[in-house]
Amino acid sequence: MNQYDINKRSFFSIGPHLLGLIFIAVGTFAIVSPLFMPGNNSVAKALSAGTGFVLFGIAVVFSYRGTLFDFTGKRYKDYYSFCGIQIGQWETLPDLKLIKVFPHTFKNVLGSNGINPSAAVKVTRYVMVLYADKHKPEMVFEHDDMHRTLKEAK
């Protein structure tokens, strides 16, 4: 394995990927709406607006951040991928001495709007820390899935 990619994608968590899926759903609804909504709505307007929403949603869904490691060249890059095009600068990978994986549990407060009570839920994230020196971490990665974090640490 010469290269390894750690990407930060989560389709159904709250964030940009979920927003992209919502845009795709709204665009699909706009495209098919002239079939069952009576009135003098223009089919061309519905198709153009729906197609625009779907294309924007696809662009959002296929855009994400990540870190790419090149072990033969001993380098890495933090990148942003926009529809398959990775944008980022290569940097020298320091000699890693230690990799630690541990759970991090915290309380997350949901939706305080001043009128309704808010809910507090416990959230557990699994953290992978790469050390080149014992006292200072070089890189920190965080995931929701323990098995994925352990696989990436190996």
MIMI-434208 format. One line per 4 residues: number of its first residue (from 1); their letters; for each residue x, y, z of N, C-alpha, C. Coordinates in steps of 0.02 Angstrom, whole numbers, plus 50000, padded with zeros to 5 digits. Each point is the difference from the previous one (the first is absolute). Example, Ala and Ser with C-alpha at 12.3 -4.5 7.8 and 13.67 -1.06 7.14 Angstrom:
1> as> 50660 49716 50390 49955 50059 50000 50045 50060 50000; 49982 50053 49964 50042 50059 50003 49961 50055 50037
//
This chain:
1> mnqy> 50043 49941 50000 49957 50059 50000 50045 50062 50000; 50002 50034 49945 50042 50060 49993 49964 50063 50022; 49934 50003 49990 49962 50059 50019 49940 49979 50042; 49981 50045 50046 49941 49988 50040 49961 50065 50007
5> dink> 49935 49996 49992 49957 50059 50000 49953 49997 50059; 50001 50052 50041 49952 50007 50055 49954 50058 49981; 49939 49984 49980 49954 50054 49981 49949 50011 50054; 49973 50060 50000 49952 50020 50051 49932 50008 49967
9> rsff> 49967 49943 49987 49934 50001 49969 49950 49967 50047; 49942 50029 50005 49946 49971 50038 49935 50024 49969; 49969 49956 49961 49942 50021 49960 49939 50020 50041; 49986 49965 50054 49937 50011 50034 50006 50038 50065
13> sigp> 50061 50023 50018 50005 50042 50060 49983 50072 49980; 49987 50040 50050 49983 50070 49986 50061 50035 49972; 49994 50028 49941 50057 50033 49969 49988 50008 49926; 50053 50015 49963 49992 50015 49929 49976 49941 49958
17> hllg> 50020 49938 50017 49978 49944 49959 49925 49989 50006; 49973 50009 50060 49928 49995 50009 49965 50055 49961; 50028 50060 50000 49972 50055 49962 49999 49984 49925; 50054 49968 49976 50002 49980 49930 49945 49950 49983
21> lifi> 49989 49952 50045 49946 49951 49988 49931 50034 50000; 49992 50051 50043 49937 50037 50001 49991 50038 49935; 50053 50031 49973 49995 50035 49936 49982 49952 49944; 50027 49940 50001 49984 49950 49949 49926 49981 50005
25> avgt> 49975 49991 50061 49929 49982 50009 49954 50057 49977; 50018 50062 50017 49959 50057 49979 50001 50007 49924; 50058 49991 49969 50005 50004 49928 49959 49946 49965; 50002 49939 50027 49960 49946 49971 49926 50015 50006
29> faiv> 49980 50027 50058 49930 50020 50008 49980 50054 49951; 50044 50049 49988 49985 50054 49953 49994 49973 49929; 50041 49950 49983 49996 49973 49932 49935 49962 49988; 49978 49961 50050 49939 49959 49990 49936 50037 50020
33> splf> 50005 50059 50029 49940 50036 50024 49950 50017 49945; 50020 50016 49938 49948 50015 49950 49956 49940 49983; 50021 49940 50016 49960 49940 49985 49938 49995 50044; 50003 50024 50062 49943 49991 50044 49974 50065 50031
37> mpgn> 50029 50056 49983 49974 50064 50026 49968 50039 49943; 49934 50008 50003 49966 50036 49946 50015 50075 50004; 49991 50032 49945 50010 50072 49997 50037 50018 49936; 50017 50062 49995 50034 50023 49940 50076 50006 50013
41> nsva> 50028 49951 50036 50072 50000 50012 50036 49979 49937; 50054 50033 49986 50040 49985 49941 50043 49939 50013; 49997 49952 49955 50041 49939 50006 50073 50017 49992; 50016 50047 49957 50070 50020 49989 50029 50032 50063
45> kals> 49961 50041 50035 50024 50030 50063 50012 49946 50053; 49954 49954 50005 50007 49946 50050 50061 49957 49985; 50010 49985 49935 50058 49959 49982 50066 50037 50013; 50003 50064 49983 50062 50037 50010 50016 50010 50074
49> agtg> 49949 50018 50039 50011 50009 50072 50018 49934 50033; 49964 49947 49983 50014 49934 50029 50069 49975 49982; 50019 50009 49937 50067 49978 49978 50054 50039 50035; 49989 50065 50010 50049 50040 50037 50009 49976 50072
53> fvlf> 49944 49986 50033 50003 49974 50069 50036 49933 50003; 49984 49955 49954 50031 49934 50000 50075 50005 49987; 50020 50041 49951 50072 50008 49986 50037 50030 50059; 49971 50051 50032 50031 50030 50058 50006 49949 50057
57> giav> 49947 49960 50010 50001 49949 50053 50053 49947 49987; 50008 49980 49937 50051 49950 49982 50070 50029 50013; 50010 50063 49983 50065 50032 50012 50016 50003 50075; 49950 50013 50041 50010 50003 50073 50014 49931 50028
61> vfsy> 49963 49949 49976 50009 49932 50026 50069 49974 49982; 50025 50015 49941 50065 49974 49979 50058 50047 50018; 49990 50045 50047 50054 50043 50025 50013 49984 50073; 50063 49992 50018 50018 49981 50068 50072 50017 50014
65> rgtl> 50019 49996 50064 50069 50011 50022 50032 49933 50015; 50066 50000 50000 50036 49939 50018 50074 50011 50007; 50035 49946 50017 50072 50001 50005 50026 49940 49962; 50047 50011 49955 50029 49947 49959 50073 49991 50021
69> fdft> 50017 49937 50017 50068 49983 50020 50034 49964 49942; 50061 50020 49984 50042 49966 49950 50060 49973 50039; 50000 49934 50014 50052 49971 50042 50066 49990 49964; 49998 49991 49934 50064 49992 49963 50037 50066 49995
73> gkry> 49964 50055 49991 50030 50066 49996 50006 50034 50067; 49974 49968 50054 50000 50027 50068 49972 50071 50001; 49938 50006 49976 49967 50065 49998 49925 49990 50010; 49966 50055 50013 49927 49999 50009 49972 50066 49976
77> kdyy> 49935 50000 49986 49967 50063 49984 49929 50001 50028; 49983 50056 50030 49931 50013 50019 49967 50030 49939; 49946 49971 49977 49970 50022 49937 49926 50012 50007; 49973 50036 49952 49928 50008 49991 49984 49972 49931
81> sfcg> 49956 49952 49997 49981 49969 49937 49934 50030 49977; 50001 50031 49942 49940 50028 49970 49984 49961 49937; 49950 49957 50004 49979 49958 49944 50058 49958 49972; 50041 49973 50044 50055 49957 49979 50066 50033 49989
85> iqig> 50003 50066 50001 50063 50037 49991 50027 50018 50068; 50059 49974 50018 50029 50012 50066 50045 50062 49998; 49985 50047 50046 50037 50062 50004 50036 50001 50067; 50067 50003 49999 50038 50002 50062 50075 49998 49985
89> qwet> 50041 50015 50050 50072 50002 49992 50032 49941 50036; 50050 49970 49969 50037 49945 50031 50047 50028 50052; 50005 49966 50057 50046 50018 50053 50039 49938 50021; 50059 50010 50028 50042 49944 50021 49970 49966 50062
93> lpdl> 49996 49934 49998 49973 49961 50055 50056 49988 50051; 49991 50022 50062 50052 49989 50050 50002 49925 50019; 50055 49979 50030 50005 49931 50024 49953 49991 50059; 49950 49957 49991 49950 49990 50052 50026 49949 50051
97> klik> 49995 50017 50063 50024 49957 50054 49943 49961 50033; 49941 50029 50001 49945 49971 50039 49933 50019 49970; 49954 49952 50001 49931 50012 49978 49955 49978 50058; 49957 50046 50023 49953 49984 50054 49929 50006 49974
101> vfph> 49957 49953 50023 49929 50002 49985 49963 49997 50066; 49954 50047 50010 49962 50000 50063 49931 50031 49988; 49951 49980 50041 49933 50030 49994 49997 50067 50036; 49959 50044 49974 49988 50065 50031 49924 50009 50005
105> tfkn> 49974 50000 50061 49928 50007 50011 49986 50068 50029; 49950 50033 49973 49981 50067 50025 49925 50009 49992; 49975 50051 50034 49929 50016 49997 49989 50053 49946; 49951 49989 49957 49984 50047 49947 49929 50025 50012
109> vlgs> 49992 50066 50002 49934 50030 50011 49968 50013 49933; 49939 49975 49991 49965 50007 49937 49946 50053 50005; 49999 50047 49954 49945 50045 49986 49972 50042 50055; 50040 50042 50030 49973 50047 50048 49978 50063 49963
113> ngin> 49934 50012 49999 49975 50059 49964 49970 50052 50047; 50005 49989 50066 49975 50048 50048 49928 49989 50020; 49963 49960 49962 49930 49988 50016 49991 49927 50023; 50024 49954 49960 49993 49930 50015 50061 49975 50040
117> psaa> 49990 49949 50041 50058 49973 50035 50048 49966 49952; 50063 50000 50017 50050 49969 49957 50016 49930 50027; 50025 49958 49955 50018 49932 50019 50076 49994 50000; 50025 49964 50049 50071 49987 50003 50011 49925 49988
121> vkvt> 50042 49984 49952 50014 49930 49983 50075 49987 50008; 50016 49938 50016 50070 49980 50005 50023 49979 49931; 50057 50026 49979 50029 49984 49935 50069 49970 50012; 50015 49945 49966 50066 49970 50005 50034 50003 49932
125> ryvm> 50058 50028 49998 50042 50003 49940 50063 49961 50016; 50029 49971 49948 50062 49961 50008 50056 50040 49967; 50051 50015 50039 50053 50045 49980 50064 49960 49986; 50032 50014 49944 50065 49971 49983 50050 50058 49998
129> vlya> 50053 49992 50040 50051 50052 50006 50067 49972 49976; 50034 50036 49956 50065 49980 49974 50054 50044 50033; 50049 49968 50031 50053 50036 50034 50067 49989 49964; 50036 50054 49989 50069 49996 49976 50046 50012 50059
133> dkhk> 49978 50040 50047 50035 50013 50062 49952 49981 50055; 50024 49977 50057 49955 49975 50052 49953 50054 50028; 50020 50062 49998 49960 50051 50034 49952 50038 49954; 50013 49998 49936 49960 50041 49954 49970 49955 49946
137> pemv> 49933 49998 49994 49971 49961 49945 50008 50035 49933; 50015 49961 49949 50007 50027 49932 49932 50008 49967; 49959 49947 50003 49934 50001 49967 49949 49966 50045; 49938 50024 49996 49945 49972 50038 49942 49988 49953
141> fehd> 49973 49939 50001 49943 49982 49959 49944 49976 50046; 49938 50016 49983 49943 49983 50042 49946 49968 49958; 49973 49943 50023 49947 49965 49964 49945 49978 50048; 49942 49983 49973 49945 49974 50039 50005 49924 50010
145> dmhr> 50035 49966 49956 50002 49927 50000 50066 49975 50029; 49996 49958 50052 50060 49975 50032 50039 49954 49952; 49966 49957 49963 50034 49953 49956 50037 50037 49944; 49971 50052 49973 50033 50039 49948 50063 50034 50028
149> tlke> 49995 50026 50061 50058 50033 50031 50056 49951 50012; 49984 49940 50025 50052 49949 50012 50031 49977 49934; 49959 49993 49948 50026 49979 49934 50049 50052 49973; 49982 50064 50007 50044 50053 49974 50063 50006 50042
153> ak> 49997 49984 50064 50060 50002 50043 50049 49945 49980; 49974 49942 49980 50044 49945 49979 50035 50017 49935
//
